[in-house]
């Protein structure tokens, strides 16, 4: 538990959690922007290239389409974020020069690995929750149609 607590303490002042949060919110906002442009074709024409790209993407202004793109963000984009999170958690010990200090502590090394993986899992779950909450809030704000229990699941 002490090792796990120390991993969370190290994250407290780090910028990486905020960067990953911004990446998730930026992705949700980008999808919402495209859906918003599709809902108003006149605005899409006025925006030029951005409107053309939204029309070429084949998006519909419905919950199933919006949910499908949110799933892609959580899946494909999330894979990159998870890789970044794990690399950050393990790599920062070497970048900060604290790796040799960890090896000198009277704690079995597997506990350090398990604590870092637990922090990565909790960090990732937090980002997924933010993605879902922001996605449902923005989708509700856009007034999309077609929300069913299946689509929400």
Biotite code that builds the C-alpha atoms (Angstrom):
import biotite.structure as struc

atoms = struc.array([
    struc.Atom([0.000, 0.000, 0.000], chain_id="A", res_id=1, res_name="UNK", atom_name="CA", element="C"),
    struc.Atom([2.893, 2.372, 0.692], chain_id="A", res_id=2, res_name="UNK", atom_name="CA", element="C"),
    struc.Atom([4.313, 1.792, -2.763], chain_id="A", res_id=3, res_name="UNK", atom_name="CA", element="C"),
    struc.Atom([0.909, 2.416, -4.334], chain_id="A", res_id=4, res_name="UNK", atom_name="CA", element="C"),
    struc.Atom([0.442, 5.587, -2.284], chain_id="A", res_id=5, res_name="UNK", atom_name="CA", element="C"),
    struc.Atom([3.883, 6.850, -3.294], chain_id="A", res_id=6, res_name="UNK", atom_name="CA", element="C"),
    struc.Atom([3.042, 6.296, -6.988], chain_id="A", res_id=7, res_name="UNK", atom_name="CA", element="C"),
    struc.Atom([-0.077, 8.424, -6.614], chain_id="A", res_id=8, res_name="UNK", atom_name="CA", element="C"),
    struc.Atom([1.882, 11.086, -4.741], chain_id="A", res_id=9, res_name="UNK", atom_name="CA", element="C"),
    struc.Atom([4.344, 11.310, -7.622], chain_id="A", res_id=10, res_name="UNK", atom_name="CA", element="C"),
    struc.Atom([1.447, 11.928, -10.019], chain_id="A", res_id=11, res_name="UNK", atom_name="CA", element="C"),
    struc.Atom([0.026, 14.733, -7.912], chain_id="A", res_id=12, res_name="UNK", atom_name="CA", element="C"),
    struc.Atom([2.299, 17.407, -9.349], chain_id="A", res_id=13, res_name="UNK", atom_name="CA", element="C"),
    struc.Atom([2.906, 15.857, -12.759], chain_id="A", res_id=14, res_name="UNK", atom_name="CA", element="C"),
    struc.Atom([1.587, 17.415, -15.943], chain_id="A", res_id=15, res_name="UNK", atom_name="CA", element="C"),
    struc.Atom([1.020, 14.090, -17.727], chain_id="A", res_id=16, res_name="UNK", atom_name="CA", element="C"),
    struc.Atom([-2.447, 13.387, -16.225], chain_id="A", res_id=17, res_name="UNK", atom_name="CA", element="C"),
    struc.Atom([-3.623, 16.803, -17.357], chain_id="A", res_id=18, res_name="UNK", atom_name="CA", element="C"),
    struc.Atom([-2.188, 16.265, -20.829], chain_id="A", res_id=19, res_name="UNK", atom_name="CA", element="C"),
    struc.Atom([-4.019, 12.956, -21.211], chain_id="A", res_id=20, res_name="UNK", atom_name="CA", element="C"),
    struc.Atom([-7.233, 14.510, -19.909], chain_id="A", res_id=21, res_name="UNK", atom_name="CA", element="C"),
    struc.Atom([-6.906, 17.320, -22.445], chain_id="A", res_id=22, res_name="UNK", atom_name="CA", element="C"),
    struc.Atom([-6.338, 14.769, -25.229], chain_id="A", res_id=23, res_name="UNK", atom_name="CA", element="C"),
    struc.Atom([-9.524, 12.893, -24.330], chain_id="A", res_id=24, res_name="UNK", atom_name="CA", element="C"),
    struc.Atom([-11.588, 16.072, -24.089], chain_id="A", res_id=25, res_name="UNK", atom_name="CA", element="C"),
    struc.Atom([-10.127, 17.359, -27.358], chain_id="A", res_id=26, res_name="UNK", atom_name="CA", element="C"),
    struc.Atom([-11.124, 14.135, -29.127], chain_id="A", res_id=27, res_name="UNK", atom_name="CA", element="C"),
    struc.Atom([-14.674, 14.259, -27.742], chain_id="A", res_id=28, res_name="UNK", atom_name="CA", element="C"),
    struc.Atom([-14.930, 17.920, -28.691], chain_id="A", res_id=29, res_name="UNK", atom_name="CA", element="C"),
    struc.Atom([-13.663, 17.227, -32.209], chain_id="A", res_id=30, res_name="UNK", atom_name="CA", element="C"),
    struc.Atom([-16.294, 14.559, -32.790], chain_id="A", res_id=31, res_name="UNK", atom_name="CA", element="C"),
    struc.Atom([-18.973, 16.843, -31.366], chain_id="A", res_id=32, res_name="UNK", atom_name="CA", element="C"),
    struc.Atom([-17.820, 19.649, -33.679], chain_id="A", res_id=33, res_name="UNK", atom_name="CA", element="C"),
    struc.Atom([-18.176, 17.414, -36.730], chain_id="A", res_id=34, res_name="UNK", atom_name="CA", element="C"),
    struc.Atom([-21.635, 16.259, -35.601], chain_id="A", res_id=35, res_name="UNK", atom_name="CA", element="C"),
    struc.Atom([-22.658, 19.888, -35.029], chain_id="A", res_id=36, res_name="UNK", atom_name="CA", element="C"),
    struc.Atom([-21.475, 20.846, -38.519], chain_id="A", res_id=37, res_name="UNK", atom_name="CA", element="C"),
    struc.Atom([-23.432, 17.944, -40.054], chain_id="A", res_id=38, res_name="UNK", atom_name="CA", element="C"),
    struc.Atom([-26.603, 19.111, -38.284], chain_id="A", res_id=39, res_name="UNK", atom_name="CA", element="C"),
    struc.Atom([-26.388, 22.486, -40.032], chain_id="A", res_id=40, res_name="UNK", atom_name="CA", element="C"),
    struc.Atom([-25.395, 22.080, -43.716], chain_id="A", res_id=41, res_name="UNK", atom_name="CA", element="C"),
    struc.Atom([-25.511, 25.828, -44.356], chain_id="A", res_id=42, res_name="UNK", atom_name="CA", element="C"),
    struc.Atom([-22.953, 26.409, -41.639], chain_id="A", res_id=43, res_name="UNK", atom_name="CA", element="C"),
    struc.Atom([-20.902, 23.540, -43.067], chain_id="A", res_id=44, res_name="UNK", atom_name="CA", element="C"),
    struc.Atom([-20.879, 25.234, -46.466], chain_id="A", res_id=45, res_name="UNK", atom_name="CA", element="C"),
    struc.Atom([-19.869, 28.526, -44.861], chain_id="A", res_id=46, res_name="UNK", atom_name="CA", element="C"),
    struc.Atom([-16.933, 26.857, -43.086], chain_id="A", res_id=47, res_name="UNK", atom_name="CA", element="C"),
    struc.Atom([-15.518, 25.544, -46.346], chain_id="A", res_id=48, res_name="UNK", atom_name="CA", element="C"),
    struc.Atom([-13.036, 22.715, -45.977], chain_id="A", res_id=49, res_name="UNK", atom_name="CA", element="C"),
    struc.Atom([-14.107, 21.752, -42.469], chain_id="A", res_id=50, res_name="UNK", atom_name="CA", element="C"),
    struc.Atom([-17.689, 21.399, -43.588], chain_id="A", res_id=51, res_name="UNK", atom_name="CA", element="C"),
    struc.Atom([-16.642, 19.379, -46.640], chain_id="A", res_id=52, res_name="UNK", atom_name="CA", element="C"),
    struc.Atom([-14.591, 17.033, -44.495], chain_id="A", res_id=53, res_name="UNK", atom_name="CA", element="C"),
    struc.Atom([-17.496, 16.480, -42.119], chain_id="A", res_id=54, res_name="UNK", atom_name="CA", element="C"),
    struc.Atom([-19.777, 15.691, -45.065], chain_id="A", res_id=55, res_name="UNK", atom_name="CA", element="C"),
    struc.Atom([-17.219, 13.314, -46.596], chain_id="A", res_id=56, res_name="UNK", atom_name="CA", element="C"),
    struc.Atom([-16.812, 11.463, -43.298], chain_id="A", res_id=57, res_name="UNK", atom_name="CA", element="C"),
    struc.Atom([-20.336, 10.092, -43.725], chain_id="A", res_id=58, res_name="UNK", atom_name="CA", element="C"),
    struc.Atom([-21.404, 11.198, -40.270], chain_id="A", res_id=59, res_name="UNK", atom_name="CA", element="C"),
    struc.Atom([-25.014, 11.408, -39.250], chain_id="A", res_id=60, res_name="UNK", atom_name="CA", element="C"),
    struc.Atom([-26.279, 13.607, -36.453], chain_id="A", res_id=61, res_name="UNK", atom_name="CA", element="C"),
    struc.Atom([-27.582, 10.664, -34.392], chain_id="A", res_id=62, res_name="UNK", atom_name="CA", element="C"),
    struc.Atom([-26.582, 8.942, -31.191], chain_id="A", res_id=63, res_name="UNK", atom_name="CA", element="C"),
    struc.Atom([-25.528, 5.700, -32.931], chain_id="A", res_id=64, res_name="UNK", atom_name="CA", element="C"),
    struc.Atom([-23.080, 7.564, -35.200], chain_id="A", res_id=65, res_name="UNK", atom_name="CA", element="C"),
    struc.Atom([-21.813, 9.716, -32.342], chain_id="A", res_id=66, res_name="UNK", atom_name="CA", element="C"),
    struc.Atom([-21.457, 6.663, -30.104], chain_id="A", res_id=67, res_name="UNK", atom_name="CA", element="C"),
    struc.Atom([-19.576, 4.756, -32.781], chain_id="A", res_id=68, res_name="UNK", atom_name="CA", element="C"),
    struc.Atom([-17.025, 7.539, -33.088], chain_id="A", res_id=69, res_name="UNK", atom_name="CA", element="C"),
    struc.Atom([-16.710, 7.814, -29.304], chain_id="A", res_id=70, res_name="UNK", atom_name="CA", element="C"),
    struc.Atom([-16.026, 4.073, -29.228], chain_id="A", res_id=71, res_name="UNK", atom_name="CA", element="C"),
    struc.Atom([-13.289, 4.537, -31.809], chain_id="A", res_id=72, res_name="UNK", atom_name="CA", element="C"),
    struc.Atom([-11.743, 7.299, -29.740], chain_id="A", res_id=73, res_name="UNK", atom_name="CA", element="C"),
    struc.Atom([-11.828, 5.130, -26.628], chain_id="A", res_id=74, res_name="UNK", atom_name="CA", element="C"),
    struc.Atom([-10.449, 2.137, -28.500], chain_id="A", res_id=75, res_name="UNK", atom_name="CA", element="C"),
    struc.Atom([-7.860, 3.318, -30.991], chain_id="A", res_id=76, res_name="UNK", atom_name="CA", element="C"),
    struc.Atom([-6.950, 6.651, -29.437], chain_id="A", res_id=77, res_name="UNK", atom_name="CA", element="C"),
    struc.Atom([-7.113, 5.138, -25.992], chain_id="A", res_id=78, res_name="UNK", atom_name="CA", element="C"),
    struc.Atom([-4.583, 2.498, -26.944], chain_id="A", res_id=79, res_name="UNK", atom_name="CA", element="C"),
    struc.Atom([-2.059, 5.222, -27.674], chain_id="A", res_id=80, res_name="UNK", atom_name="CA", element="C"),
    struc.Atom([-2.913, 7.044, -24.453], chain_id="A", res_id=81, res_name="UNK", atom_name="CA", element="C"),
    struc.Atom([-2.581, 3.850, -22.420], chain_id="A", res_id=82, res_name="UNK", atom_name="CA", element="C"),
    struc.Atom([0.810, 3.167, -24.001], chain_id="A", res_id=83, res_name="UNK", atom_name="CA", element="C"),
    struc.Atom([1.834, 6.730, -23.127], chain_id="A", res_id=84, res_name="UNK", atom_name="CA", element="C"),
    struc.Atom([0.617, 6.288, -19.536], chain_id="A", res_id=85, res_name="UNK", atom_name="CA", element="C"),
    struc.Atom([2.528, 3.044, -18.984], chain_id="A", res_id=86, res_name="UNK", atom_name="CA", element="C"),
    struc.Atom([5.664, 4.392, -20.653], chain_id="A", res_id=87, res_name="UNK", atom_name="CA", element="C"),
    struc.Atom([5.436, 7.534, -18.553], chain_id="A", res_id=88, res_name="UNK", atom_name="CA", element="C"),
    struc.Atom([4.998, 5.657, -15.276], chain_id="A", res_id=89, res_name="UNK", atom_name="CA", element="C"),
    struc.Atom([7.889, 3.290, -15.890], chain_id="A", res_id=90, res_name="UNK", atom_name="CA", element="C"),
    struc.Atom([10.157, 5.651, -17.806], chain_id="A", res_id=91, res_name="UNK", atom_name="CA", element="C"),
    struc.Atom([10.053, 8.574, -15.458], chain_id="A", res_id=92, res_name="UNK", atom_name="CA", element="C"),
    struc.Atom([12.040, 6.659, -12.824], chain_id="A", res_id=93, res_name="UNK", atom_name="CA", element="C"),
    struc.Atom([14.963, 6.608, -15.231], chain_id="A", res_id=94, res_name="UNK", atom_name="CA", element="C"),
    struc.Atom([14.414, 10.168, -16.446], chain_id="A", res_id=95, res_name="UNK", atom_name="CA", element="C"),
    struc.Atom([14.242, 11.490, -12.879], chain_id="A", res_id=96, res_name="UNK", atom_name="CA", element="C"),
    struc.Atom([17.227, 9.397, -11.793], chain_id="A", res_id=97, res_name="UNK", atom_name="CA", element="C"),
    struc.Atom([15.265, 7.619, -9.058], chain_id="A", res_id=98, res_name="UNK", atom_name="CA", element="C"),
    struc.Atom([15.453, 4.084, -10.479], chain_id="A", res_id=99, res_name="UNK", atom_name="CA", element="C"),
    struc.Atom([18.540, 3.174, -8.468], chain_id="A", res_id=100, res_name="UNK", atom_name="CA", element="C"),
    struc.Atom([16.883, 4.497, -5.306], chain_id="A", res_id=101, res_name="UNK", atom_name="CA", element="C"),
    struc.Atom([13.941, 2.158, -5.871], chain_id="A", res_id=102, res_name="UNK", atom_name="CA", element="C"),
    struc.Atom([16.275, -0.782, -6.216], chain_id="A", res_id=103, res_name="UNK", atom_name="CA", element="C"),
    struc.Atom([17.887, 0.044, -2.850], chain_id="A", res_id=104, res_name="UNK", atom_name="CA", element="C"),
    struc.Atom([14.611, 0.089, -0.899], chain_id="A", res_id=105, res_name="UNK", atom_name="CA", element="C"),
    struc.Atom([13.750, -2.959, 1.218], chain_id="A", res_id=106, res_name="UNK", atom_name="CA", element="C"),
    struc.Atom([10.659, -3.744, -0.858], chain_id="A", res_id=107, res_name="UNK", atom_name="CA", element="C"),
    struc.Atom([10.326, -6.569, -3.350], chain_id="A", res_id=108, res_name="UNK", atom_name="CA", element="C"),
    struc.Atom([10.568, -5.295, -6.917], chain_id="A", res_id=109, res_name="UNK", atom_name="CA", element="C"),
    struc.Atom([7.323, -6.889, -8.103], chain_id="A", res_id=110, res_name="UNK", atom_name="CA", element="C"),
    struc.Atom([5.434, -4.549, -5.768], chain_id="A", res_id=111, res_name="UNK", atom_name="CA", element="C"),
    struc.Atom([6.765, -1.558, -7.685], chain_id="A", res_id=112, res_name="UNK", atom_name="CA", element="C"),
    struc.Atom([5.620, -3.060, -10.977], chain_id="A", res_id=113, res_name="UNK", atom_name="CA", element="C"),
    struc.Atom([2.187, -3.957, -9.587], chain_id="A", res_id=114, res_name="UNK", atom_name="CA", element="C"),
    struc.Atom([1.762, -0.485, -8.100], chain_id="A", res_id=115, res_name="UNK", atom_name="CA", element="C"),
    struc.Atom([2.654, 1.182, -11.396], chain_id="A", res_id=116, res_name="UNK", atom_name="CA", element="C"),
    struc.Atom([0.247, -1.067, -13.298], chain_id="A", res_id=117, res_name="UNK", atom_name="CA", element="C"),
    struc.Atom([-2.495, -0.350, -10.745], chain_id="A", res_id=118, res_name="UNK", atom_name="CA", element="C"),
    struc.Atom([-1.926, 3.387, -11.114], chain_id="A", res_id=119, res_name="UNK", atom_name="CA", element="C"),
    struc.Atom([-2.034, 3.023, -14.914], chain_id="A", res_id=120, res_name="UNK", atom_name="CA", element="C"),
    struc.Atom([-5.325, 1.094, -14.687], chain_id="A", res_id=121, res_name="UNK", atom_name="CA", element="C"),
    struc.Atom([-6.923, 3.640, -12.354], chain_id="A", res_id=122, res_name="UNK", atom_name="CA", element="C"),
    struc.Atom([-5.648, 6.537, -14.467], chain_id="A", res_id=123, res_name="UNK", atom_name="CA", element="C"),
    struc.Atom([-7.027, 4.912, -17.621], chain_id="A", res_id=124, res_name="UNK", atom_name="CA", element="C"),
    struc.Atom([-10.396, 4.145, -15.998], chain_id="A", res_id=125, res_name="UNK", atom_name="CA", element="C"),
    struc.Atom([-10.626, 7.766, -14.914], chain_id="A", res_id=126, res_name="UNK", atom_name="CA", element="C"),
    struc.Atom([-10.044, 8.898, -18.493], chain_id="A", res_id=127, res_name="UNK", atom_name="CA", element="C"),
    struc.Atom([-12.713, 6.504, -19.771], chain_id="A", res_id=128, res_name="UNK", atom_name="CA", element="C"),
    struc.Atom([-15.201, 7.844, -17.223], chain_id="A", res_id=129, res_name="UNK", atom_name="CA", element="C"),
    struc.Atom([-14.399, 11.407, -18.307], chain_id="A", res_id=130, res_name="UNK", atom_name="CA", element="C"),
    struc.Atom([-14.850, 10.382, -21.951], chain_id="A", res_id=131, res_name="UNK", atom_name="CA", element="C"),
    struc.Atom([-18.247, 8.834, -21.213], chain_id="A", res_id=132, res_name="UNK", atom_name="CA", element="C"),
    struc.Atom([-19.504, 11.711, -19.076], chain_id="A", res_id=133, res_name="UNK", atom_name="CA", element="C"),
    struc.Atom([-18.311, 14.342, -21.545], chain_id="A", res_id=134, res_name="UNK", atom_name="CA", element="C"),
    struc.Atom([-19.646, 12.320, -24.473], chain_id="A", res_id=135, res_name="UNK", atom_name="CA", element="C"),
    struc.Atom([-23.113, 11.943, -22.983], chain_id="A", res_id=136, res_name="UNK", atom_name="CA", element="C"),
    struc.Atom([-23.199, 15.572, -21.827], chain_id="A", res_id=137, res_name="UNK", atom_name="CA", element="C"),
    struc.Atom([-22.159, 16.940, -25.212], chain_id="A", res_id=138, res_name="UNK", atom_name="CA", element="C"),
    struc.Atom([-24.431, 14.521, -27.074], chain_id="A", res_id=139, res_name="UNK", atom_name="CA", element="C"),
    struc.Atom([-27.343, 15.582, -24.901], chain_id="A", res_id=140, res_name="UNK", atom_name="CA", element="C"),
    struc.Atom([-26.475, 19.218, -25.468], chain_id="A", res_id=141, res_name="UNK", atom_name="CA", element="C"),
    struc.Atom([-26.483, 18.667, -29.219], chain_id="A", res_id=142, res_name="UNK", atom_name="CA", element="C"),
    struc.Atom([-29.976, 17.178, -28.997], chain_id="A", res_id=143, res_name="UNK", atom_name="CA", element="C"),
    struc.Atom([-29.112, 14.039, -30.952], chain_id="A", res_id=144, res_name="UNK", atom_name="CA", element="C"),
    struc.Atom([-31.835, 11.543, -31.742], chain_id="A", res_id=145, res_name="UNK", atom_name="CA", element="C"),
    struc.Atom([-31.838, 7.780, -31.456], chain_id="A", res_id=146, res_name="UNK", atom_name="CA", element="C"),
    struc.Atom([-30.587, 7.221, -27.909], chain_id="A", res_id=147, res_name="UNK", atom_name="CA", element="C"),
    struc.Atom([-31.597, 3.752, -26.761], chain_id="A", res_id=148, res_name="UNK", atom_name="CA", element="C"),
    struc.Atom([-30.306, 1.439, -24.051], chain_id="A", res_id=149, res_name="UNK", atom_name="CA", element="C"),
    struc.Atom([-28.395, -0.530, -26.699], chain_id="A", res_id=150, res_name="UNK", atom_name="CA", element="C"),
    struc.Atom([-26.693, 2.572, -28.041], chain_id="A", res_id=151, res_name="UNK", atom_name="CA", element="C"),
    struc.Atom([-25.847, 3.766, -24.524], chain_id="A", res_id=152, res_name="UNK", atom_name="CA", element="C"),
    struc.Atom([-24.332, 0.372, -23.658], chain_id="A", res_id=153, res_name="UNK", atom_name="CA", element="C"),
])
